[in-house]
Amino acid sequence: MLLGDAPWSAVRDLLDYAVFIHVDRELVKARLLRRHGEEGLFTEERNRAHIERNDLPNFDLVDKTRDRADLVIELNVSQ
């Protein structure tokens, strides 16, 4: 992770080269919903709530760090 806050901020100095692979947020959301659904542990409503409460805030946090990478790859794929 390329976060600027401790303890993650120390990681960047240990890397010779950092690559950030960016995927569209809506695609990430759709894939997470599909994956959680395939696990079959919870209802779709519960899975959506978990994604909104946990997974997408993490995505947003990490997505803000792309400017600390040496190379950013835009991954353009379908679901």
PDB file of N, CA, C and O in Angstrom:
ATOM      1  N   MET A   1       0.831  -1.175   0.000  1.00  0.00           N
ATOM      2  CA  MET A   1       0.000   0.000   0.000  1.00  0.00           C
ATOM      3  C   MET A   1       0.875   1.237   0.000  1.00  0.00           C
ATOM      4  O   MET A   1       1.952   1.260   0.596  1.00  0.00           O
ATOM      5  N   LEU A   2       0.403   2.240  -0.664  1.00  0.00           N
ATOM      6  CA  LEU A   2       1.187   3.463  -0.830  1.00  0.00           C
ATOM      7  C   LEU A   2       0.657   4.620   0.010  1.00  0.00           C
ATOM      8  O   LEU A   2       0.877   5.784  -0.325  1.00  0.00           O
ATOM      9  N   LEU A   3      -0.028   4.307   1.083  1.00  0.00           N
ATOM     10  CA  LEU A   3      -0.574   5.354   1.941  1.00  0.00           C
ATOM     11  C   LEU A   3       0.534   6.220   2.523  1.00  0.00           C
ATOM     12  O   LEU A   3       1.631   5.735   2.801  1.00  0.00           O
ATOM     13  N   GLY A   4       0.246   7.488   2.704  1.00  0.00           N
ATOM     14  CA  GLY A   4       1.224   8.410   3.251  1.00  0.00           C
ATOM     15  C   GLY A   4       1.254   8.452   4.766  1.00  0.00           C
ATOM     16  O   GLY A   4       2.122   9.102   5.349  1.00  0.00           O
ATOM     17  N   ASP A   5       0.314   7.767   5.417  1.00  0.00           N
ATOM     18  CA  ASP A   5       0.236   7.760   6.874  1.00  0.00           C
ATOM     19  C   ASP A   5       0.964   6.551   7.448  1.00  0.00           C
ATOM     20  O   ASP A   5       0.990   5.478   6.846  1.00  0.00           O
ATOM     21  N   ALA A   6       1.558   6.748   8.627  1.00  0.00           N
ATOM     22  CA  ALA A   6       2.230   5.650   9.327  1.00  0.00           C
ATOM     23  C   ALA A   6       1.193   4.592   9.710  1.00  0.00           C
ATOM     24  O   ALA A   6       0.052   4.939  10.014  1.00  0.00           O
ATOM     25  N   PRO A   7       1.555   3.347   9.701  1.00  0.00           N
ATOM     26  CA  PRO A   7       2.876   2.798   9.418  1.00  0.00           C
ATOM     27  C   PRO A   7       3.140   2.560   7.933  1.00  0.00           C
ATOM     28  O   PRO A   7       4.258   2.224   7.542  1.00  0.00           O
ATOM     29  N   TRP A   8       2.097   2.738   7.100  1.00  0.00           N
ATOM     30  CA  TRP A   8       2.219   2.438   5.671  1.00  0.00           C
ATOM     31  C   TRP A   8       3.194   3.356   4.946  1.00  0.00           C
ATOM     32  O   TRP A   8       3.761   2.962   3.927  1.00  0.00           O
ATOM     33  N   SER A   9       3.398   4.543   5.437  1.00  0.00           N
ATOM     34  CA  SER A   9       4.274   5.500   4.752  1.00  0.00           C
ATOM     35  C   SER A   9       5.696   4.985   4.614  1.00  0.00           C
ATOM     36  O   SER A   9       6.406   5.386   3.692  1.00  0.00           O
ATOM     37  N   ALA A  10       6.123   4.116   5.496  1.00  0.00           N
ATOM     38  CA  ALA A  10       7.480   3.567   5.437  1.00  0.00           C
ATOM     39  C   ALA A  10       7.645   2.554   4.310  1.00  0.00           C
ATOM     40  O   ALA A  10       8.768   2.277   3.889  1.00  0.00           O
ATOM     41  N   VAL A  11       6.555   2.007   3.823  1.00  0.00           N
ATOM     42  CA  VAL A  11       6.634   0.970   2.790  1.00  0.00           C
ATOM     43  C   VAL A  11       7.204   1.517   1.489  1.00  0.00           C
ATOM     44  O   VAL A  11       8.027   0.857   0.855  1.00  0.00           O
ATOM     45  N   ARG A  12       6.789   2.693   1.083  1.00  0.00           N
ATOM     46  CA  ARG A  12       7.216   3.245  -0.217  1.00  0.00           C
ATOM     47  C   ARG A  12       8.727   3.331  -0.325  1.00  0.00           C
ATOM     48  O   ARG A  12       9.282   3.072  -1.393  1.00  0.00           O
ATOM     49  N   ASP A  13       9.405   3.690   0.760  1.00  0.00           N
ATOM     50  CA  ASP A  13      10.868   3.795   0.743  1.00  0.00           C
ATOM     51  C   ASP A  13      11.548   2.443   0.555  1.00  0.00           C
ATOM     52  O   ASP A  13      12.719   2.389   0.177  1.00  0.00           O
ATOM     53  N   LEU A  14      10.845   1.374   0.809  1.00  0.00           N
ATOM     54  CA  LEU A  14      11.405   0.031   0.656  1.00  0.00           C
ATOM     55  C   LEU A  14      11.234  -0.521  -0.755  1.00  0.00           C
ATOM     56  O   LEU A  14      11.781  -1.573  -1.088  1.00  0.00           O
ATOM     57  N   LEU A  15      10.482   0.183  -1.571  1.00  0.00           N
ATOM     58  CA  LEU A  15      10.185  -0.291  -2.915  1.00  0.00           C
ATOM     59  C   LEU A  15      11.063   0.392  -3.953  1.00  0.00           C
ATOM     60  O   LEU A  15      11.271   1.604  -3.909  1.00  0.00           O
ATOM     61  N   ASP A  16      11.572  -0.397  -4.879  1.00  0.00           N
ATOM     62  CA  ASP A  16      12.320   0.174  -5.998  1.00  0.00           C
ATOM     63  C   ASP A  16      11.370   0.795  -7.016  1.00  0.00           C
ATOM     64  O   ASP A  16      11.689   1.796  -7.658  1.00  0.00           O
ATOM     65  N   TYR A  17      10.208   0.187  -7.151  1.00  0.00           N
ATOM     66  CA  TYR A  17       9.270   0.615  -8.179  1.00  0.00           C
ATOM     67  C   TYR A  17       7.869   0.221  -7.722  1.00  0.00           C
ATOM     68  O   TYR A  17       7.653  -0.912  -7.291  1.00  0.00           O
ATOM     69  N   ALA A  18       6.938   1.127  -7.813  1.00  0.00           N
ATOM     70  CA  ALA A  18       5.569   0.844  -7.380  1.00  0.00           C
ATOM     71  C   ALA A  18       4.615   0.967  -8.558  1.00  0.00           C
ATOM     72  O   ALA A  18       4.632   1.955  -9.292  1.00  0.00           O
ATOM     73  N   VAL A  19       3.790  -0.048  -8.724  1.00  0.00           N
ATOM     74  CA  VAL A  19       2.788  -0.069  -9.785  1.00  0.00           C
ATOM     75  C   VAL A  19       1.407  -0.052  -9.131  1.00  0.00           C
ATOM     76  O   VAL A  19       1.133  -0.825  -8.213  1.00  0.00           O
ATOM     77  N   PHE A  20       0.553   0.830  -9.611  1.00  0.00           N
ATOM     78  CA  PHE A  20      -0.821   0.930  -9.128  1.00  0.00           C
ATOM     79  C   PHE A  20      -1.727   0.484 -10.265  1.00  0.00           C
ATOM     80  O   PHE A  20      -1.691   1.056 -11.354  1.00  0.00           O
ATOM     81  N   ILE A  21      -2.532  -0.527 -10.017  1.00  0.00           N
ATOM     82  CA  ILE A  21      -3.478  -0.998 -11.023  1.00  0.00           C
ATOM     83  C   ILE A  21      -4.853  -0.461 -10.640  1.00  0.00           C
ATOM     84  O   ILE A  21      -5.428  -0.854  -9.626  1.00  0.00           O
ATOM     85  N   HIS A  22      -5.365   0.438 -11.465  1.00  0.00           N
ATOM     86  CA  HIS A  22      -6.654   1.062 -11.178  1.00  0.00           C
ATOM     87  C   HIS A  22      -7.768   0.344 -11.919  1.00  0.00           C
ATOM     88  O   HIS A  22      -7.674   0.082 -13.118  1.00  0.00           O
ATOM     89  N   VAL A  23      -8.822   0.033 -11.182  1.00  0.00           N
ATOM     90  CA  VAL A  23     -10.015  -0.596 -11.734  1.00  0.00           C
ATOM     91  C   VAL A  23     -11.197   0.311 -11.392  1.00  0.00           C
ATOM     92  O   VAL A  23     -11.256   0.872 -10.298  1.00  0.00           O
ATOM     93  N   ASP A  24     -12.126   0.452 -12.315  1.00  0.00           N
ATOM     94  CA  ASP A  24     -13.307   1.278 -12.102  1.00  0.00           C
ATOM     95  C   ASP A  24     -14.041   0.861 -10.828  1.00  0.00           C
ATOM     96  O   ASP A  24     -14.236  -0.327 -10.572  1.00  0.00           O
ATOM     97  N   ARG A  25     -14.438   1.840 -10.046  1.00  0.00           N
ATOM     98  CA  ARG A  25     -15.092   1.592  -8.757  1.00  0.00           C
ATOM     99  C   ARG A  25     -16.369   0.769  -8.916  1.00  0.00           C
ATOM    100  O   ARG A  25     -16.616  -0.136  -8.119  1.00  0.00           O
ATOM    101  N   GLU A  26     -17.170   1.059  -9.912  1.00  0.00           N
ATOM    102  CA  GLU A  26     -18.422   0.316 -10.115  1.00  0.00           C
ATOM    103  C   GLU A  26     -18.153  -1.137 -10.499  1.00  0.00           C
ATOM    104  O   GLU A  26     -18.911  -2.030 -10.119  1.00  0.00           O
ATOM    105  N   LEU A  27     -17.084  -1.374 -11.246  1.00  0.00           N
ATOM    106  CA  LEU A  27     -16.712  -2.747 -11.584  1.00  0.00           C
ATOM    107  C   LEU A  27     -16.273  -3.493 -10.331  1.00  0.00           C
ATOM    108  O   LEU A  27     -16.636  -4.653 -10.134  1.00  0.00           O
ATOM    109  N   VAL A  28     -15.499  -2.835  -9.493  1.00  0.00           N
ATOM    110  CA  VAL A  28     -15.084  -3.440  -8.226  1.00  0.00           C
ATOM    111  C   VAL A  28     -16.313  -3.790  -7.389  1.00  0.00           C
ATOM    112  O   VAL A  28     -16.398  -4.881  -6.825  1.00  0.00           O
ATOM    113  N   LYS A  29     -17.244  -2.875  -7.313  1.00  0.00           N
ATOM    114  CA  LYS A  29     -18.468  -3.098  -6.539  1.00  0.00           C
ATOM    115  C   LYS A  29     -19.242  -4.307  -7.075  1.00  0.00           C
ATOM    116  O   LYS A  29     -19.686  -5.154  -6.301  1.00  0.00           O
ATOM    117  N   ALA A  30     -19.400  -4.383  -8.387  1.00  0.00           N
ATOM    118  CA  ALA A  30     -20.126  -5.503  -9.000  1.00  0.00           C
ATOM    119  C   ALA A  30     -19.420  -6.831  -8.747  1.00  0.00           C
ATOM    120  O   ALA A  30     -20.066  -7.838  -8.454  1.00  0.00           O
ATOM    121  N   ARG A  31     -18.106  -6.831  -8.862  1.00  0.00           N
ATOM    122  CA  ARG A  31     -17.347  -8.065  -8.627  1.00  0.00           C
ATOM    123  C   ARG A  31     -17.444  -8.506  -7.169  1.00  0.00           C
ATOM    124  O   ARG A  31     -17.577  -9.696  -6.882  1.00  0.00           O
ATOM    125  N   LEU A  32     -17.377  -7.544  -6.253  1.00  0.00           N
ATOM    126  CA  LEU A  32     -17.502  -7.878  -4.836  1.00  0.00           C
ATOM    127  C   LEU A  32     -18.873  -8.464  -4.535  1.00  0.00           C
ATOM    128  O   LEU A  32     -18.985  -9.450  -3.806  1.00  0.00           O
ATOM    129  N   LEU A  33     -19.906  -7.865  -5.089  1.00  0.00           N
ATOM    130  CA  LEU A  33     -21.256  -8.364  -4.860  1.00  0.00           C
ATOM    131  C   LEU A  33     -21.401  -9.787  -5.402  1.00  0.00           C
ATOM    132  O   LEU A  33     -22.001 -10.647  -4.757  1.00  0.00           O
ATOM    133  N   ARG A  34     -20.854 -10.021  -6.571  1.00  0.00           N
ATOM    134  CA  ARG A  34     -20.908 -11.368  -7.148  1.00  0.00           C
ATOM    135  C   ARG A  34     -20.136 -12.362  -6.280  1.00  0.00           C
ATOM    136  O   ARG A  34     -20.622 -13.457  -5.997  1.00  0.00           O
ATOM    137  N   ARG A  35     -18.929 -11.973  -5.862  1.00  0.00           N
ATOM    138  CA  ARG A  35     -18.099 -12.876  -5.054  1.00  0.00           C
ATOM    139  C   ARG A  35     -18.764 -13.182  -3.715  1.00  0.00           C
ATOM    140  O   ARG A  35     -18.828 -14.340  -3.303  1.00  0.00           O
ATOM    141  N   HIS A  36     -19.258 -12.150  -3.037  1.00  0.00           N
ATOM    142  CA  HIS A  36     -19.923 -12.377  -1.754  1.00  0.00           C
ATOM    143  C   HIS A  36     -21.167 -13.243  -1.949  1.00  0.00           C
ATOM    144  O   HIS A  36     -21.471 -14.089  -1.108  1.00  0.00           O
ATOM    145  N   GLY A  37     -21.880 -13.039  -3.044  1.00  0.00           N
ATOM    146  CA  GLY A  37     -23.061 -13.844  -3.325  1.00  0.00           C
ATOM    147  C   GLY A  37     -22.721 -15.298  -3.581  1.00  0.00           C
ATOM    148  O   GLY A  37     -23.449 -16.194  -3.151  1.00  0.00           O
ATOM    149  N   GLU A  38     -21.619 -15.540  -4.277  1.00  0.00           N
ATOM    150  CA  GLU A  38     -21.194 -16.909  -4.564  1.00  0.00           C
ATOM    151  C   GLU A  38     -20.799 -17.646  -3.294  1.00  0.00           C
ATOM    152  O   GLU A  38     -20.934 -18.867  -3.214  1.00  0.00           O
ATOM    153  N   GLU A  39     -20.310 -16.904  -2.297  1.00  0.00           N
ATOM    154  CA  GLU A  39     -19.959 -17.532  -1.024  1.00  0.00           C
ATOM    155  C   GLU A  39     -21.208 -18.045  -0.320  1.00  0.00           C
ATOM    156  O   GLU A  39     -21.148 -19.024   0.425  1.00  0.00           O
ATOM    157  N   GLY A  40     -22.335 -17.386  -0.554  1.00  0.00           N
ATOM    158  CA  GLY A  40     -23.612 -17.843  -0.037  1.00  0.00           C
ATOM    159  C   GLY A  40     -23.796 -17.759   1.469  1.00  0.00           C
ATOM    160  O   GLY A  40     -24.673 -18.424   2.020  1.00  0.00           O
ATOM    161  N   LEU A  41     -22.995 -16.962   2.135  1.00  0.00           N
ATOM    162  CA  LEU A  41     -23.082 -16.899   3.589  1.00  0.00           C
ATOM    163  C   LEU A  41     -24.149 -15.928   4.085  1.00  0.00           C
ATOM    164  O   LEU A  41     -24.716 -16.118   5.162  1.00  0.00           O
ATOM    165  N   PHE A  42     -24.420 -14.891   3.300  1.00  0.00           N
ATOM    166  CA  PHE A  42     -25.325 -13.841   3.757  1.00  0.00           C
ATOM    167  C   PHE A  42     -26.299 -13.464   2.644  1.00  0.00           C
ATOM    168  O   PHE A  42     -26.137 -13.866   1.492  1.00  0.00           O
ATOM    169  N   THR A  43     -27.300 -12.692   3.009  1.00  0.00           N
ATOM    170  CA  THR A  43     -28.273 -12.218   2.028  1.00  0.00           C
ATOM    171  C   THR A  43     -27.635 -11.158   1.134  1.00  0.00           C
ATOM    172  O   THR A  43     -26.604 -10.580   1.476  1.00  0.00           O
ATOM    173  N   GLU A  44     -28.257 -10.914  -0.008  1.00  0.00           N
ATOM    174  CA  GLU A  44     -27.758  -9.873  -0.904  1.00  0.00           C
ATOM    175  C   GLU A  44     -27.774  -8.508  -0.215  1.00  0.00           C
ATOM    176  O   GLU A  44     -26.859  -7.704  -0.393  1.00  0.00           O
ATOM    177  N   GLU A  45     -28.810  -8.259   0.563  1.00  0.00           N
ATOM    178  CA  GLU A  45     -28.904  -6.982   1.281  1.00  0.00           C
ATOM    179  C   GLU A  45     -27.739  -6.809   2.258  1.00  0.00           C
ATOM    180  O   GLU A  45     -27.144  -5.735   2.344  1.00  0.00           O
ATOM    181  N   ARG A  46     -27.425  -7.864   2.980  1.00  0.00           N
ATOM    182  CA  ARG A  46     -26.312  -7.809   3.929  1.00  0.00           C
ATOM    183  C   ARG A  46     -24.998  -7.633   3.183  1.00  0.00           C
ATOM    184  O   ARG A  46     -24.136  -6.875   3.629  1.00  0.00           O
ATOM    185  N   ASN A  47     -24.830  -8.316   2.058  1.00  0.00           N
ATOM    186  CA  ASN A  47     -23.609  -8.180   1.261  1.00  0.00           C
ATOM    187  C   ASN A  47     -23.452  -6.757   0.739  1.00  0.00           C
ATOM    188  O   ASN A  47     -22.357  -6.197   0.784  1.00  0.00           O
ATOM    189  N   ARG A  48     -24.535  -6.171   0.246  1.00  0.00           N
ATOM    190  CA  ARG A  48     -24.478  -4.782  -0.237  1.00  0.00           C
ATOM    191  C   ARG A  48     -24.081  -3.827   0.888  1.00  0.00           C
ATOM    192  O   ARG A  48     -23.268  -2.925   0.688  1.00  0.00           O
ATOM    193  N   ALA A  49     -24.655  -4.031   2.061  1.00  0.00           N
ATOM    194  CA  ALA A  49     -24.333  -3.171   3.206  1.00  0.00           C
ATOM    195  C   ALA A  49     -22.861  -3.303   3.582  1.00  0.00           C
ATOM    196  O   ALA A  49     -22.204  -2.304   3.873  1.00  0.00           O
ATOM    197  N   HIS A  50     -22.346  -4.518   3.577  1.00  0.00           N
ATOM    198  CA  HIS A  50     -20.938  -4.745   3.907  1.00  0.00           C
ATOM    199  C   HIS A  50     -20.022  -4.065   2.888  1.00  0.00           C
ATOM    200  O   HIS A  50     -19.023  -3.445   3.252  1.00  0.00           O
ATOM    201  N   ILE A  51     -20.371  -4.188   1.633  1.00  0.00           N
ATOM    202  CA  ILE A  51     -19.563  -3.565   0.578  1.00  0.00           C
ATOM    203  C   ILE A  51     -19.548  -2.053   0.753  1.00  0.00           C
ATOM    204  O   ILE A  51     -18.493  -1.428   0.648  1.00  0.00           O
ATOM    205  N   GLU A  52     -20.702  -1.463   1.017  1.00  0.00           N
ATOM    206  CA  GLU A  52     -20.788  -0.006   1.192  1.00  0.00           C
ATOM    207  C   GLU A  52     -20.064   0.458   2.456  1.00  0.00           C
ATOM    208  O   GLU A  52     -19.445   1.522   2.465  1.00  0.00           O
ATOM    209  N   ARG A  53     -20.142  -0.327   3.505  1.00  0.00           N
ATOM    210  CA  ARG A  53     -19.581   0.055   4.797  1.00  0.00           C
ATOM    211  C   ARG A  53     -18.084  -0.237   4.903  1.00  0.00           C
ATOM    212  O   ARG A  53     -17.361   0.498   5.576  1.00  0.00           O
ATOM    213  N   ASN A  54     -17.616  -1.288   4.256  1.00  0.00           N
ATOM    214  CA  ASN A  54     -16.249  -1.747   4.453  1.00  0.00           C
ATOM    215  C   ASN A  54     -15.400  -1.697   3.182  1.00  0.00           C
ATOM    216  O   ASN A  54     -14.373  -1.019   3.139  1.00  0.00           O
ATOM    217  N   ASP A  55     -15.829  -2.409   2.163  1.00  0.00           N
ATOM    218  CA  ASP A  55     -14.996  -2.581   0.971  1.00  0.00           C
ATOM    219  C   ASP A  55     -14.802  -1.292   0.181  1.00  0.00           C
ATOM    220  O   ASP A  55     -13.677  -0.967  -0.199  1.00  0.00           O
ATOM    221  N   LEU A  56     -15.876  -0.558  -0.071  1.00  0.00           N
ATOM    222  CA  LEU A  56     -15.744   0.658  -0.877  1.00  0.00           C
ATOM    223  C   LEU A  56     -14.984   1.774  -0.164  1.00  0.00           C
ATOM    224  O   LEU A  56     -14.223   2.485  -0.820  1.00  0.00           O
ATOM    225  N   PRO A  57     -15.152   1.966   1.150  1.00  0.00           N
ATOM    226  CA  PRO A  57     -14.280   2.938   1.817  1.00  0.00           C
ATOM    227  C   PRO A  57     -12.799   2.562   1.719  1.00  0.00           C
ATOM    228  O   PRO A  57     -11.947   3.439   1.577  1.00  0.00           O
ATOM    229  N   ASN A  58     -12.490   1.271   1.793  1.00  0.00           N
ATOM    230  CA  ASN A  58     -11.103   0.838   1.607  1.00  0.00           C
ATOM    231  C   ASN A  58     -10.634   1.117   0.184  1.00  0.00           C
ATOM    232  O   ASN A  58      -9.511   1.572  -0.029  1.00  0.00           O
ATOM    233  N   PHE A  59     -11.500   0.843  -0.789  1.00  0.00           N
ATOM    234  CA  PHE A  59     -11.169   1.145  -2.182  1.00  0.00           C
ATOM    235  C   PHE A  59     -10.852   2.628  -2.332  1.00  0.00           C
ATOM    236  O   PHE A  59      -9.845   2.995  -2.936  1.00  0.00           O
ATOM    237  N   ASP A  60     -11.712   3.478  -1.780  1.00  0.00           N
ATOM    238  CA  ASP A  60     -11.529   4.926  -1.897  1.00  0.00           C
ATOM    239  C   ASP A  60     -10.227   5.378  -1.246  1.00  0.00           C
ATOM    240  O   ASP A  60      -9.527   6.235  -1.783  1.00  0.00           O
ATOM    241  N   LEU A  61      -9.905   4.809  -0.102  1.00  0.00           N
ATOM    242  CA  LEU A  61      -8.669   5.154   0.596  1.00  0.00           C
ATOM    243  C   LEU A  61      -7.449   4.803  -0.250  1.00  0.00           C
ATOM    244  O   LEU A  61      -6.541   5.619  -0.412  1.00  0.00           O
ATOM    245  N   VAL A  62      -7.434   3.606  -0.777  1.00  0.00           N
ATOM    246  CA  VAL A  62      -6.296   3.152  -1.577  1.00  0.00           C
ATOM    247  C   VAL A  62      -6.238   3.895  -2.909  1.00  0.00           C
ATOM    248  O   VAL A  62      -5.153   4.226  -3.385  1.00  0.00           O
ATOM    249  N   ASP A  63      -7.383   4.156  -3.506  1.00  0.00           N
ATOM    250  CA  ASP A  63      -7.426   4.827  -4.807  1.00  0.00           C
ATOM    251  C   ASP A  63      -6.762   6.203  -4.763  1.00  0.00           C
ATOM    252  O   ASP A  63      -6.200   6.657  -5.759  1.00  0.00           O
ATOM    253  N   LYS A  64      -6.828   6.851  -3.626  1.00  0.00           N
ATOM    254  CA  LYS A  64      -6.223   8.178  -3.477  1.00  0.00           C
ATOM    255  C   LYS A  64      -4.698   8.145  -3.490  1.00  0.00           C
ATOM    256  O   LYS A  64      -4.061   9.196  -3.567  1.00  0.00           O
ATOM    257  N   THR A  65      -4.106   6.961  -3.416  1.00  0.00           N
ATOM    258  CA  THR A  65      -2.646   6.858  -3.321  1.00  0.00           C
ATOM    259  C   THR A  65      -1.967   6.647  -4.669  1.00  0.00           C
ATOM    260  O   THR A  65      -0.745   6.516  -4.726  1.00  0.00           O
ATOM    261  N   ARG A  66      -2.724   6.614  -5.733  1.00  0.00           N
ATOM    262  CA  ARG A  66      -2.124   6.279  -7.033  1.00  0.00           C
ATOM    263  C   ARG A  66      -1.031   7.254  -7.449  1.00  0.00           C
ATOM    264  O   ARG A  66      -0.123   6.881  -8.193  1.00  0.00           O
ATOM    265  N   ASP A  67      -1.105   8.495  -6.981  1.00  0.00           N
ATOM    266  CA  ASP A  67      -0.077   9.475  -7.342  1.00  0.00           C
ATOM    267  C   ASP A  67       1.276   9.159  -6.717  1.00  0.00           C
ATOM    268  O   ASP A  67       2.278   9.765  -7.096  1.00  0.00           O
ATOM    269  N   ARG A  68       1.332   8.233  -5.777  1.00  0.00           N
ATOM    270  CA  ARG A  68       2.605   7.837  -5.167  1.00  0.00           C
ATOM    271  C   ARG A  68       3.271   6.689  -5.937  1.00  0.00           C
ATOM    272  O   ARG A  68       4.389   6.289  -5.614  1.00  0.00           O
ATOM    273  N   ALA A  69       2.590   6.171  -6.939  1.00  0.00           N
ATOM    274  CA  ALA A  69       3.136   5.072  -7.737  1.00  0.00           C
ATOM    275  C   ALA A  69       3.995   5.613  -8.871  1.00  0.00           C
ATOM    276  O   ALA A  69       3.814   6.739  -9.335  1.00  0.00           O
ATOM    277  N   ASP A  70       4.933   4.781  -9.303  1.00  0.00           N
ATOM    278  CA  ASP A  70       5.768   5.134 -10.452  1.00  0.00           C
ATOM    279  C   ASP A  70       5.015   4.922 -11.758  1.00  0.00           C
ATOM    280  O   ASP A  70       5.255   5.615 -12.746  1.00  0.00           O
ATOM    281  N   LEU A  71       4.111   3.967 -11.749  1.00  0.00           N
ATOM    282  CA  LEU A  71       3.343   3.630 -12.942  1.00  0.00           C
ATOM    283  C   LEU A  71       1.912   3.326 -12.530  1.00  0.00           C
ATOM    284  O   LEU A  71       1.676   2.575 -11.583  1.00  0.00           O
ATOM    285  N   VAL A  72       0.965   3.907 -13.238  1.00  0.00           N
ATOM    286  CA  VAL A  72      -0.451   3.618 -13.013  1.00  0.00           C
ATOM    287  C   VAL A  72      -0.987   2.934 -14.260  1.00  0.00           C
ATOM    288  O   VAL A  72      -0.877   3.457 -15.368  1.00  0.00           O
ATOM    289  N   ILE A  73      -1.563   1.770 -14.065  1.00  0.00           N
ATOM    290  CA  ILE A  73      -2.172   1.015 -15.156  1.00  0.00           C
ATOM    291  C   ILE A  73      -3.682   1.100 -14.993  1.00  0.00           C
ATOM    292  O   ILE A  73      -4.222   0.762 -13.940  1.00  0.00           O
ATOM    293  N   GLU A  74      -4.354   1.553 -16.035  1.00  0.00           N
ATOM    294  CA  GLU A  74      -5.814   1.595 -16.035  1.00  0.00           C
ATOM    295  C   GLU A  74      -6.310   0.268 -16.591  1.00  0.00           C
ATOM    296  O   GLU A  74      -6.120  -0.026 -17.772  1.00  0.00           O
ATOM    297  N   LEU A  75      -6.934  -0.519 -15.757  1.00  0.00           N
ATOM    298  CA  LEU A  75      -7.441  -1.817 -16.169  1.00  0.00           C
ATOM    299  C   LEU A  75      -8.859  -1.638 -16.688  1.00  0.00           C
ATOM    300  O   LEU A  75      -9.774  -1.351 -15.916  1.00  0.00           O
ATOM    301  N   ASN A  76      -9.042  -1.803 -17.969  1.00  0.00           N
ATOM    302  CA  ASN A  76     -10.343  -1.638 -18.611  1.00  0.00           C
ATOM    303  C   ASN A  76     -10.843  -2.998 -19.068  1.00  0.00           C
ATOM    304  O   ASN A  76     -10.459  -3.493 -20.129  1.00  0.00           O
ATOM    305  N   VAL A  77     -11.699  -3.591 -18.258  1.00  0.00           N
ATOM    306  CA  VAL A  77     -12.238  -4.913 -18.563  1.00  0.00           C
ATOM    307  C   VAL A  77     -13.727  -4.921 -18.271  1.00  0.00           C
ATOM    308  O   VAL A  77     -14.247  -4.029 -17.601  1.00  0.00           O
ATOM    309  N   SER A  78     -14.401  -5.933 -18.778  1.00  0.00           N
ATOM    310  CA  SER A  78     -15.809  -6.102 -18.446  1.00  0.00           C
ATOM    311  C   SER A  78     -15.902  -6.939 -17.181  1.00  0.00           C
ATOM    312  O   SER A  78     -14.903  -7.446 -16.670  1.00  0.00           O
ATOM    313  N   GLN A  79     -17.122  -7.069 -16.693  1.00  0.00           N
ATOM    314  CA  GLN A  79     -17.340  -7.813 -15.453  1.00  0.00           C
ATOM    315  C   GLN A  79     -16.940  -9.241 -15.647  1.00  0.00           C
ATOM    316  O   GLN A  79     -17.045 -10.044 -14.720  1.00  0.00           O
TER     317      GLN A  79
END
